[in-house]
Amino acid sequence: MVEDRSVLTRETPPPPLTVRYGEGPDRVADAWPGGAAAAGRPLLVLIHGGFWRPEYDRTHTRPMARALAGDGWSVASLEYRRVPGDPGATGEDVRAALAAVPGELAARGAASDGSMVLVGHSAGGHLALWAAAVAPAPGLRGTLGLAPVADLRLGHRLGLDGGAVRDFLGGEPGAGGEGADAWDPARLAAPGAPVVLVHGMEDIRVPLGLSDAYARAHPGARVVPVPGVGHFELIDPLSAAWPEVTGALAGLAGEAGR
């Protein structure tokens, strides 16, 4: 299957708002206020992927974030430090962002109902599941993982992106302790809020088996396999997979059937 990577380089207007949640160039979040309709909905907090590597940043989430804001959600897209071998820096930033960004956006007029849904793609899906388990933000309504790296041991065995899991952790997963299993969503406690994992069945970057492994560890999680879909279509509002993403968000927000 030929990957459709067009969303990664599609030109999209810059965000209307950027807020800072700490010192340093990576401790920022872009935001798209969703208008009046967003007042009755959770804030969507996006965590971008890129296998935790420094060369991938939040800019490739702009098409997705803009489309969701156009549908009446307020959206924040987090940046975070991506330092190979230092997962603590990444985790510290995600925690700090979830604590600070919703209040910053509310103070600047971005409407929401005061709750939050975490949305993460690929490695960002890993971070969303990790945060939901170990540092759930107040008002967390649910977590949507889009092709998430949801099981680090399995991801390492599969050699994702030439050893991305090992590079992120700075060592082999499965050894236990802060450097390994403490970062593995499949081996942490299940989040208290609902989890939905949407995964393309033709994904060659992060195979569907990683979401299935997470669901075996946490049977309350719901996996939505999408036939004929690869890795990047799940963050592309022009793709045939996009209704699966928006439908999952509506369900987590309690809008099923709307």
C-alpha positions in Angstrom: 0.0 0.0 0.0 1.4 3.4 -1.0 1.2 5.8 2.0 -0.7 9.1 1.6 1.5 11.6 3.4 0.1 14.7 1.8 -1.4 16.0 5.1 2.2 16.4 6.5 3.1 19.2 4.0 -0.3 20.7 3.1 -0.3 24.4 3.4 -2.7 25.6 6.1 -3.1 29.1 7.6 -1.2 29.5 10.9 -3.2 29.3 14.2 -5.0 32.3 15.4 -3.6 31.9 18.9 -0.4 30.5 20.5 0.0 30.3 24.3 3.1 29.5 26.4 3.0 27.0 29.3 6.7 27.3 30.4 10.1 28.6 29.4 11.8 27.4 26.2 10.9 27.2 22.6 9.0 23.9 22.8 6.7 24.7 25.7 3.9 26.3 23.7 0.6 25.3 22.3 -1.3 26.5 19.2 -5.0 27.1 19.5 -8.0 27.4 17.3 -11.1 28.7 19.2 -14.2 26.9 18.0 -16.8 29.7 18.2 -20.1 29.6 20.0 -20.8 25.9 19.5 -17.6 25.1 21.4 -19.1 26.4 24.6 -21.1 23.2 25.0 -18.2 20.8 24.1 -14.9 19.7 25.7 -11.7 21.3 24.7 -9.8 19.0 22.3 -6.1 18.8 23.2 -4.0 17.3 20.3 -0.6 15.7 20.9 1.3 15.2 17.7 3.3 12.2 16.6 6.6 11.7 14.9 8.1 8.9 17.0 9.2 11.3 19.7 11.9 12.7 17.4 13.0 16.3 17.3 12.5 16.7 13.6 8.7 16.3 13.8 6.7 19.1 15.4 3.1 20.2 15.8 2.8 22.1 12.5 1.6 18.9 10.7 -1.5 18.9 12.9 -2.7 22.3 11.5 -5.1 20.8 8.9 -6.7 18.6 11.5 -7.0 21.3 14.1 -8.4 23.8 11.7 -11.0 21.4 10.5 -12.1 20.5 14.0 -12.4 24.2 15.0 -14.6 24.7 11.9 -16.8 21.9 13.2 -17.3 23.8 16.4 -14.6 22.5 18.8 -12.0 24.6 20.5 -8.7 22.9 19.8 -5.2 23.1 21.3 -2.2 21.5 19.7 0.7 20.9 22.1 4.4 21.2 21.4 6.8 19.4 23.8 10.5 18.6 24.1 11.6 15.7 22.0 15.0 14.7 23.3 16.2 11.2 22.5 16.9 9.2 25.6 15.1 11.7 27.9 11.4 10.7 28.2 11.2 12.6 31.5 11.5 15.9 29.6 8.6 14.9 27.3 6.5 13.7 30.2 7.2 16.8 32.2 6.0 19.0 29.3 2.9 17.1 28.7 1.9 17.3 32.4 2.7 21.0 32.5 0.7 21.7 29.3 -2.4 19.8 30.5 -2.3 21.8 33.7 -1.8 25.2 32.2 -3.1 25.4 28.7 -6.9 25.0 29.3 -6.8 28.0 31.7 -4.7 30.1 29.4 -7.2 29.5 26.5 -10.2 30.2 28.7 -8.6 33.5 29.8 -8.3 34.4 26.1 -11.8 33.6 25.2 -11.6 30.1 23.8 -14.9 28.5 24.7 -15.5 25.0 26.1 -17.6 23.3 28.7 -14.7 23.1 31.1 -13.9 19.5 30.2 -11.2 18.0 27.9 -10.7 15.2 25.5 -7.1 14.1 24.7 -6.4 13.2 21.1 -3.0 11.8 20.2 -1.6 10.4 16.9 1.1 7.8 16.7 3.7 8.7 19.4 1.3 11.4 20.4 -1.2 8.7 21.0 1.3 7.0 23.3 1.7 10.2 25.2 -2.1 10.8 25.5 -2.6 7.3 26.8 0.3 7.7 29.2 -1.0 11.0 30.5 -4.5 9.7 30.9 -3.2 6.9 33.1 -0.6 8.7 35.3 -1.5 12.4 35.1 -5.2 12.8 34.2 -6.1 16.4 33.8 -9.1 17.8 35.8 -12.3 17.3 33.7 -10.8 14.6 31.4 -13.7 13.2 29.5 -11.8 10.6 27.5 -8.9 9.8 25.3 -8.8 9.2 21.6 -5.7 7.4 20.3 -5.2 7.5 16.5 -2.8 4.7 15.5 -1.2 5.0 18.9 2.1 3.4 19.9 0.1 1.9 22.7 2.4 -1.0 23.7 6.1 0.0 23.9 7.5 -3.5 24.3 5.6 -4.7 21.2 6.6 -1.5 19.3 10.3 -2.2 20.2 10.0 -5.8 19.1 8.6 -4.7 15.7 11.4 -2.2 15.3 9.2 0.8 14.7 11.0 3.5 12.7 14.4 1.9 13.1 14.4 1.7 16.9 12.2 4.6 17.9 11.1 3.1 21.2 14.6 2.4 22.3 15.7 5.9 21.2 12.9 7.5 23.1 13.5 5.6 26.3 17.3 5.6 26.1 17.3 1.9 26.6 15.4 -1.3 26.2 11.8 -1.5 27.2 10.7 -4.2 29.6 13.4 -3.7 32.2 10.9 -2.1 34.6 11.4 1.2 36.5 11.2 4.8 35.4 13.1 4.2 32.2 10.8 1.6 30.7 7.5 0.2 31.9 6.6 3.4 33.7 6.2 4.9 30.2 4.3 2.0 28.7 0.5 2.5 28.5 -0.1 -1.3 28.1 1.5 -1.9 31.5 0.2 1.1 33.4 -3.2 1.1 35.1 -6.2 1.7 32.9 -7.3 5.4 32.6 -10.3 6.3 34.6 -12.0 8.0 31.6 -13.0 6.1 28.4 -10.5 5.2 25.8 -11.1 4.8 22.1 -8.4 3.7 19.7 -9.0 4.3 15.9 -6.5 2.4 13.8 -6.0 1.9 10.1 -5.9 -1.8 9.1 -3.3 -1.1 6.4 -1.0 0.9 8.8 2.6 0.0 8.0 4.1 2.6 10.4 2.3 1.5 13.6 0.5 -1.8 13.0 -3.0 -2.3 14.3 -1.7 -5.0 16.6 -0.4 -2.3 19.0 -3.9 -1.1 19.7 -5.2 -4.7 20.0 -2.4 -5.4 22.6 -3.5 -2.3 24.6 -7.1 -3.5 24.5 -6.1 -6.9 25.8 -4.4 -5.3 28.7 -7.2 -2.9 29.3 -10.5 -4.6 28.1 -12.5 -1.4 28.7 -10.8 0.3 25.8 -12.6 0.2 22.4 -10.7 -0.4 19.2 -12.1 0.8 15.9 -10.3 -0.8 13.0 -10.7 1.1 9.7 -10.4 -1.0 6.6 -8.2 0.2 3.7 -6.6 3.0 5.8 -2.9 3.6 6.6 -1.2 5.7 9.2 -1.6 9.4 8.1 -5.2 9.4 6.9 -6.4 9.5 10.5 -5.2 13.1 10.9 -6.3 14.2 7.4 -9.7 15.8 7.2 -9.8 15.2 3.5 -9.5 11.4 3.9 -12.3 8.8 3.8 -11.2 7.9 7.4 -12.1 11.3 8.8 -15.7 10.5 9.7 -14.4 7.7 12.0 -12.3 10.2 13.9 -15.1 12.8 14.2 -17.6 10.0 15.2 -15.3 8.8 17.9 -14.9 12.4 19.3 -18.7 12.8 19.3 -19.0 9.6 21.3 -16.4 10.7 23.9 -18.1 14.0 24.2 -21.5 12.3 24.8 -22.9 13.4 21.5 -23.5 10.0 20.0 -26.5 10.1 17.7 -26.4 13.9 17.4 
